[in-house]
Amino acid sequence: MGIIKSSTETNKAFGLWSAIFLGIGSMVGAGIFIVIGEAGVIAGNLVTVSFLIGGIIALLCGYSLSKMAIRYPSRGGIIEYLVQSYGQGVFSGSLGILFYFAQLISLAAVAKSFGTYGAAFMSGSADPLYSNVFAVGIVVFFVLINLVGTSVVAKAENLIVIIKLTALIIFTLAALYFIKPENLSLALSPHIINIFSALGLTFFAFQGFSVITNSVEDMSNPQRNMLRSMFGAIILVAVLYISVSIAVFGNLSLETIIKDKDFALAEAAKPVFGEWGFKIITITALLATASAINATLYAVTQISYTLAKDGDLPEVYEYNVFHNTEGLIISGLLILPMIIFLNLGQIAAIAAIAVLLIQGFTHAGHITKRQQTGARLSLILAAIIGSVGAALFSIQHTSHAIPGIYYYIPGAFILAIVFEVLLRIFNDKTIEKQIVSKLENEIESEIKTIEKDVLDKFKRTKE
């Protein structure tokens, strides 16, 4: 006799493939279209190795987060894991606040990239006015999509991912046929250390995988599907990135890649498909960027909902609007002025490094919970080394463009602590655990029983 699933289980928005598509959609955003050129300038044709190492680090981090997600199934994702590991203090609260705003900044930067691509495609130049109009428009559009509900998010993400993956796979297969082997010769490769110098950039291209953990409450059978969807998404994306990088470096000289680093992927389509190839890849970049906004906006909504429900952010974030929360609208409104007024290039670089360091703290905290999660200590340690190492390489690389990066990173953490303290004073709430273990419930119940017995004895003694 087959197992009969409950209606609650069958109505979950994310199955195995929906969760995989959500992760792919968040990872394959504007990153690959820009990172492949930027990282290629550093590592040359060895960038394929850098993508491979970045993918391995992502798998290790994904393993750690998946184990935490199964044990602590919360929409808050990393926020919940930080509170579980470090308690309900200022430290975990500050990291939660910093992670939330870093995600908002990253979203604004991705939206800005969409606006730049959109303006260039429509008018032939990246006019700032048109770029901002396109960027604001795409954020508003996906806020409305997310308001309709998570099932629509899943369906929209599935469709966008299928379209952009199809375009990238067709381009890659065709480009691999036309590659010039001499371009991939080790004789043209830079020093091997450059692989690690580019590692921060290549790992950023995988960064969206953590979005999958935010879907755990909307996922059918997470015990079975969480780790599978995490590994499935990361492995598929790693294969795609490595194949695309071989196709690009096999068709273009390093000089051309350096000259056209922001559009290296689109430029690599010209030898295969001509000018139409450039336009098709540009359209694919628009779809990829839109997909990343859709997936990440879903995750940011869950973060804001958790912070409001269990502390720190005002309760207005928790109010229901259609099939989502008011936190979605407020998060969207916070992103819009960032798009219009801020220099997102430098701020987004700092935010990305902050997210990597927060990942490191999350995996370090996981060590104290490994008995509950059943995770392997060796793999957790490897995740810590990988994420913190990628952050350090990113800081080293970014310091050439932003000399003050060594001060800005600690400054961001200090600012988050100040914000956390002010919220505790004026909001009178702290981030609390959403998932409380059975043992903690039993201890709390036992304490209440003891308190009641002591109070009863005191009353009888007084009588």
C-alpha angles and dihedrals in degrees: 000000000000124000113262111222120216119246088245091057096046092048094058112126097223125057123171097284095038089055091046090051090048090055093044090048092053095045101042095060130118088312100085092045092056104022095058090062096039093047091042091059088059104036101024114200089345088075087098088067090048090053089049093053091044089053092051091052089048090052091052092048091044090053092053094046093046092054090050091046093053092049095041106029102192134146087228093072110181091015091061093046091052092052092046091051103038102026130237097306138121092272097059091038092053092049089049092052092046092049092050094051092042088056091050091051092048089051091051090050092050090048089051089053089052089051092051093050091045094050092046092050095047102038105016093243134068096243108186093226094052091041091056092045092053092043094051091043094055092049092050090047094054093043086060091046091051092048089062090063146269094281090062090047089055094047093045091048092049092053096046093046092051092051097047094042090051091052093046093047093049091048093047096048092048094044092049088058091056099043121132107226092208089066089063095048115132087226087073094047122111124230114306091241087070088072088068094040087060093043094092090057096044092048089052087062088064096041097108095070092096089069088079091068090057089063094058095107089050093044125103113232097351092183087067103027106039100071092035093052092045094051093039093053095045095045093048091048092047091053089048094048094048092047092047092049091052089049093049097046091041092057103035133052118237089248091058092047091051091049094047100029094140091054101026094127093050090044090054089060092063098075089053106036104011122223091336089061090058091052094046093052090047089054089047089052089054091051092046092050092047090049092052090050091050095050096041093045087056090053094046089052090055091048093051091046092053094046091050095044096048103026152294104055118073116269090246086082088066100054114114120246115182104310096338139047134272087247088077092059094044091048089051091050091051091052096053098066089045088058094049104038112022133082093238096181095074097030092051091052090055091045092051092052090047090054091051091051091047087053088054091051090048094054091044089054090048089068089071091052101042093108089060096041098041091224122153114255093217092057093047090051090049089052090052093049091046098049096041091043091052089049092052092048088049092051091049092049095042092049090075091061097031109032091182093059091108088063099036095059096055087040091057091052092047090049090051090052091051090048090049093051092048091050091050090052098045101027095040092213137104132201106270132191114271093195115053118188123239089244092054090049090050092048092048090048091048091050091051090049091051091047090051092049092049091048092049091049090049091051092049092048090050091050 
